[in-house]
Amino acid sequence: MKKIVVMTGICFLLAGVLFFGACKSTEDGDGVINIHVDLMVNVPGGGGGADVTFNGSSGIRIRITLSCSNTNLRPYGYLQAPNGSGDYTPPNNAANGQNSAETVLNQNGTYTLTIYEAENIGGQVHVVIDQI
């Protein structure tokens, strides 16, 4: 039996950035968190970022995919773990508006993925985070 741990609405506002989509973490009967995030975020120009949060469990392997319809944009991310440590993933090497990376979560708790855009143009970025 699964229970919903975190479920955000279709549209929400965080730090002045509008998000569209769904973010869901579910917990199975063994206490393992299953991850699925599918959001459209607006990354501000001039070096700003947009945050997406989700719950994760140590040992879960995830794929982060960032895509833009504007192929001049180069999205990348910074994934911060619950203890505050972090790493640039996907790294700043996007091409044609696309970037993705796989990583293994090493802690239990709330993660924050901050999405940036390397050209500092800003724009909409489709963010998908899936357990693999």
Secondary structure, DSSP 8 states (H G I E B T S, - for coil): --EEEEEE-SEEEETTEEEEEEEEEEE-TTS-EEEEEEEEEEE-TTT--EEEEEEE-TT-EEEEEEE-SSTT--EEEEEE-TTS-EEESS-S--BTTEEEEEEE--SSEEEEEEEEETTS--EEEEEEEEE-
